[in-house]
Amino acid sequence: MFKTITNPLPPKISVIIPTYNRHFYLKRAIDSVLKQTIHVECIVVNDASTDNTLDLLNSYKDKITIINLETNKGVSAARNVGVAHSTGNWIAFLDSDDEWLPKKLEHQVIHLNHRPFYFI
């Protein structure tokens, strides 16, 4: 099933951030998602980190969805868990050691709105 954006309002986008022992980078990644200029759902999947990742995530508990895996399953499994818990019309993936500019998703939605024939 393909989704075409026909509504002039931006769709809800679920951003999935899998993480494992990336405490020192994760804040930057989460903050860049929360600063997006369109509505997003941020889901962080903690893949059984053993560093201070959980403490950092708890400081965002009112702003993001946190999923804690009991055993390390790997990045692909963590992404799949995040997708299974998402509620958005679109899915975007962000690595926990990366960050986005504030209008990244807005630009992508505008691009797709002008090209509804793209089947992605």
Backbone as JSON, one array per atom type, in Angstrom:
{
  "sequence": "MFKTITNPLPPKISVIIPTYNRHFYLKRAIDSVLKQTIHVECIVVNDASTDNTLDLLNSYKDKITIINLETNKGVSAARNVGVAHSTGNWIAFLDSDDEWLPKKLEHQVIHLNHRPFYFI",
  "N": [[0.85, -1.17, 0.0], [0.62, 2.17, -0.9], [1.42, 5.44, 0.24], [0.23, 8.59, -0.39], [0.77, 12.0, -0.11], [-1.75, 14.2, 0.12], [-2.98, 16.07, 1.55], [-2.77, 19.45, 2.55], [-1.71, 19.98, 5.01], [1.09, 19.13, 7.02], [2.11, 15.71, 7.34], [2.01, 13.46, 10.16], [5.05, 12.43, 11.39], [6.89, 9.65, 12.33], [9.78, 9.38, 14.08], [12.42, 7.25, 14.38], [14.85, 6.32, 16.63], [17.33, 4.2, 17.14], [19.39, 3.03, 19.79], [22.49, 2.24, 21.37], [24.51, 2.28, 24.0], [25.28, 5.03, 23.57], [25.36, 7.36, 25.01], [26.77, 9.84, 25.12], [26.31, 11.02, 22.66], [23.61, 10.95, 22.13], [21.82, 12.92, 23.17], [22.14, 15.15, 21.49], [21.11, 14.12, 19.1], [18.39, 13.54, 19.79], [17.51, 16.13, 20.54], [17.72, 17.42, 18.06], [15.65, 16.24, 16.66], [13.43, 17.02, 18.15], [13.45, 19.71, 17.59], [12.45, 19.99, 15.06], [10.57, 21.55, 12.44], [8.08, 20.67, 11.81], [5.37, 18.56, 12.91], [6.34, 15.84, 14.86], [6.74, 12.48, 15.97], [8.77, 11.17, 18.35], [10.61, 8.34, 18.81], [12.63, 6.51, 20.83], [14.63, 3.73, 20.9], [16.09, 1.94, 23.24], [18.6, -0.21, 23.13], [19.27, -2.14, 25.21], [21.34, -0.74, 26.6], [24.35, -0.22, 28.51], [25.52, 1.93, 29.61], [25.05, 5.35, 30.65], [22.71, 5.85, 29.27], [19.96, 5.32, 29.8], [19.39, 7.04, 31.97], [19.67, 9.53, 30.7], [17.61, 9.32, 28.79], [15.38, 9.23, 30.45], [15.21, 11.86, 31.24], [13.87, 13.0, 29.17], [11.34, 11.99, 29.24], [8.71, 13.03, 29.09], [8.53, 14.02, 26.57], [9.22, 12.3, 24.54], [8.85, 8.96, 23.19], [9.92, 6.17, 24.9], [11.5, 3.14, 24.56], [12.66, 0.35, 26.11], [14.79, -2.25, 25.57], [15.34, -5.48, 26.89], [17.44, -7.2, 26.35], [20.31, -6.98, 24.24], [19.65, -6.59, 20.9], [20.49, -5.67, 18.48], [20.86, -3.19, 15.86], [19.04, -3.3, 13.68], [16.89, -4.86, 14.63], [16.12, -3.23, 16.76], [15.25, -0.95, 15.36], [13.04, -2.07, 14.04], [11.37, -2.65, 16.22], [10.81, -0.06, 17.06], [9.38, 0.89, 14.81], [7.15, -0.77, 14.98], [5.89, 0.34, 17.17], [5.18, 2.83, 16.33], [3.1, 5.65, 15.39], [2.78, 7.35, 13.33], [2.2, 8.72, 9.98], [4.3, 8.49, 8.31], [7.63, 7.16, 8.36], [10.78, 7.89, 9.73], [14.25, 7.42, 9.99], [16.85, 7.9, 12.32], [20.18, 7.84, 13.2], [21.69, 7.34, 16.39], [23.99, 8.8, 16.82], [23.92, 10.96, 15.24], [22.59, 14.03, 13.75], [19.93, 16.31, 12.84], [19.2, 19.14, 10.75], [16.95, 21.84, 11.58], [14.84, 22.14, 9.64], [14.8, 19.86, 8.12], [12.93, 17.64, 7.84], [10.66, 19.05, 7.11], [11.4, 20.11, 4.6], [11.62, 17.72, 3.18], [8.95, 16.81, 3.2], [7.67, 18.86, 1.76], [8.92, 18.5, -0.7], [7.94, 15.93, -1.36], [5.2, 16.49, -1.46], [5.03, 17.97, -3.78], [5.51, 16.05, -5.62], [3.6, 13.8, -5.95], [3.49, 11.45, -7.34], [5.59, 9.86, -6.72], [6.38, 6.76, -5.5], [7.06, 5.96, -2.59]],
  "CA": [[0.0, 0.0, 0.0], [1.41, 3.38, -1.01], [0.82, 6.62, 0.84], [0.47, 9.83, -1.12], [0.36, 13.16, 0.68], [-2.62, 15.11, -0.62], [-3.41, 17.07, 2.52], [-1.77, 20.52, 2.64], [-1.08, 19.96, 6.32], [2.15, 18.11, 7.05], [1.74, 14.48, 8.02], [2.76, 13.13, 11.37], [6.19, 11.59, 11.07], [7.49, 8.95, 13.46], [11.23, 9.3, 13.95], [12.93, 6.13, 15.17], [16.27, 6.42, 16.96], [17.84, 3.08, 17.92], [20.63, 3.43, 20.46], [23.19, 1.3, 22.25], [25.7, 2.89, 24.62], [25.63, 6.28, 22.88], [24.95, 8.44, 25.93], [27.41, 11.12, 24.84], [25.83, 11.57, 21.39], [22.17, 10.81, 22.01], [21.12, 14.18, 23.46], [22.18, 15.96, 20.27], [20.19, 13.51, 18.14], [17.02, 13.77, 20.24], [17.2, 17.56, 20.44], [17.53, 17.8, 16.66], [14.32, 15.79, 16.27], [12.44, 17.86, 18.83], [13.49, 21.05, 17.01], [11.92, 19.99, 13.7], [9.54, 22.57, 12.25], [6.79, 20.01, 11.62], [5.01, 17.66, 13.99], [6.98, 14.53, 14.82], [6.72, 11.58, 17.12], [10.14, 10.7, 18.52], [10.68, 7.06, 19.51], [14.0, 6.05, 21.03], [14.69, 2.34, 21.32], [17.32, 1.66, 23.96], [18.92, -1.61, 22.86], [19.94, -2.72, 26.39], [22.58, -0.01, 26.89], [24.92, -0.42, 29.84], [26.09, 3.21, 30.06], [24.05, 6.24, 31.26], [21.67, 6.15, 28.28], [18.63, 5.31, 30.41], [19.25, 8.28, 32.74], [19.44, 10.6, 29.73], [16.28, 9.15, 28.22], [14.38, 9.58, 31.46], [15.07, 13.32, 31.29], [12.99, 13.35, 28.06], [10.19, 11.08, 29.3], [7.46, 13.7, 28.75], [8.61, 14.55, 25.21], [9.49, 11.24, 23.57], [8.5, 7.59, 23.58], [11.12, 5.41, 25.23], [11.32, 1.69, 24.6], [13.87, -0.28, 26.62], [14.91, -3.68, 25.33], [16.03, -6.14, 28.01], [18.7, -7.75, 25.84], [20.78, -6.34, 23.02], [19.16, -7.3, 19.71], [21.09, -5.11, 17.28], [20.23, -1.97, 15.35], [17.89, -3.6, 12.83], [15.78, -5.28, 15.49], [15.68, -2.05, 17.5], [14.46, -0.14, 14.42], [11.76, -2.75, 13.82], [10.56, -2.45, 17.42], [10.35, 1.32, 16.99], [8.35, 0.97, 13.78], [5.95, -1.45, 15.49], [5.26, 1.22, 18.16], [4.96, 4.15, 15.75], [1.72, 6.01, 15.06], [2.82, 8.35, 12.26], [1.91, 8.36, 8.59], [5.6, 8.27, 7.69], [8.71, 6.72, 9.25], [12.12, 8.4, 9.43], [15.26, 6.83, 10.86], [18.0, 8.73, 12.67], [21.16, 7.16, 14.06], [21.82, 8.05, 17.67], [25.17, 9.65, 16.84], [23.74, 11.92, 14.14], [21.62, 15.09, 14.04], [19.29, 16.93, 11.68], [18.9, 20.56, 10.77], [15.54, 21.99, 11.99], [13.84, 22.05, 8.56], [15.07, 18.68, 7.31], [11.71, 16.91, 7.51], [9.77, 19.98, 6.39], [11.85, 20.13, 3.2], [11.27, 16.45, 2.54], [7.5, 16.77, 3.0], [7.38, 19.77, 0.64], [9.38, 17.81, -1.92], [6.99, 14.86, -1.67], [3.91, 17.09, -1.82], [5.12, 18.41, -5.17], [5.74, 14.87, -6.45], [2.76, 12.73, -5.4], [3.62, 10.25, -8.15], [6.66, 9.05, -6.17], [5.88, 5.67, -4.67], [8.05, 5.62, -1.58]],
  "C": [[0.89, 1.24, 0.0], [0.67, 4.54, -0.37], [1.22, 7.84, 0.04], [-0.04, 10.97, -0.27], [-0.49, 14.06, -0.21], [-3.12, 16.23, 0.27], [-2.36, 18.17, 2.6], [-1.11, 20.61, 4.01], [-0.01, 18.88, 6.35], [1.69, 16.87, 7.79], [2.52, 14.31, 9.32], [3.85, 12.14, 10.98], [6.72, 10.97, 12.36], [8.98, 8.82, 13.19], [11.71, 8.23, 14.92], [14.42, 6.31, 15.36], [16.65, 5.18, 17.77], [19.15, 3.5, 18.58], [21.17, 2.3, 21.33], [24.48, 1.97, 22.71], [26.19, 4.13, 23.87], [25.26, 7.49, 23.72], [25.52, 9.79, 25.54], [26.93, 11.77, 23.55], [24.31, 11.72, 21.33], [21.4, 12.1, 22.24], [21.04, 15.05, 22.21], [21.19, 15.42, 19.24], [18.73, 13.79, 18.52], [16.64, 15.24, 20.1], [16.97, 17.99, 19.0], [16.17, 17.34, 16.13], [13.26, 16.69, 16.89], [12.4, 19.29, 18.29], [12.96, 21.09, 15.57], [10.75, 20.96, 13.61], [8.18, 21.98, 11.91], [6.6, 18.99, 12.74], [5.68, 16.3, 13.82], [6.68, 13.77, 16.1], [8.13, 11.02, 17.21], [10.11, 9.43, 19.38], [12.14, 6.66, 19.6], [13.95, 4.63, 21.57], [16.07, 2.1, 21.92], [17.59, 0.16, 23.88], [19.79, -2.2, 23.96], [21.29, -2.06, 26.68], [23.03, -0.26, 28.32], [25.59, 0.85, 30.37], [24.96, 4.05, 30.68], [22.91, 6.61, 30.31], [20.29, 6.24, 28.93], [18.38, 6.58, 31.23], [18.96, 9.46, 31.81], [18.02, 10.51, 29.17], [15.19, 9.55, 29.2], [14.19, 11.09, 31.58], [14.16, 13.84, 30.17], [11.64, 12.65, 28.13], [8.85, 11.72, 28.95], [7.42, 14.18, 27.29], [8.77, 13.48, 24.14], [8.92, 9.92, 24.08], [9.79, 6.82, 23.76], [10.76, 3.94, 25.3], [12.66, 1.09, 25.02], [13.84, -1.78, 26.35], [15.74, -4.31, 26.44], [17.36, -6.75, 27.59], [19.03, -7.07, 24.52], [20.4, -7.2, 21.82], [19.8, -6.81, 18.42], [20.24, -4.0, 16.7], [19.0, -2.27, 14.5], [16.68, -4.02, 13.65], [15.24, -4.1, 16.28], [14.84, -1.14, 16.61], [13.08, -0.77, 14.21], [10.83, -2.61, 15.02], [9.99, -1.03, 17.41], [9.24, 1.5, 15.97], [7.05, 0.35, 14.28], [5.19, -0.58, 16.5], [4.9, 2.59, 17.59], [3.49, 4.38, 15.41], [1.66, 7.01, 13.9], [2.41, 7.8, 10.92], [3.18, 7.99, 7.84], [6.59, 7.87, 8.77], [10.0, 7.38, 8.78], [13.08, 7.79, 10.44], [16.4, 7.81, 11.08], [18.92, 7.91, 13.55], [21.4, 8.01, 15.3], [23.08, 8.9, 17.78], [25.12, 10.7, 15.74], [22.76, 13.01, 14.58], [21.1, 15.67, 12.74], [19.21, 18.43, 11.87], [17.39, 20.72, 11.01], [14.51, 21.82, 10.88], [14.02, 20.81, 7.68], [13.78, 17.98, 6.88], [10.71, 17.8, 6.76], [10.13, 20.02, 4.9], [11.48, 18.83, 2.48], [9.77, 16.35, 2.26], [7.1, 17.68, 1.84], [7.76, 19.11, -0.68], [8.38, 16.72, -2.32], [5.63, 15.4, -2.07], [3.9, 17.55, -3.28], [5.32, 17.24, -6.14], [4.92, 13.68, -5.93], [2.86, 11.42, -6.17], [4.79, 9.37, -7.68], [6.05, 7.99, -5.27], [6.96, 5.23, -3.69], [7.39, 5.5, -0.23]]
}
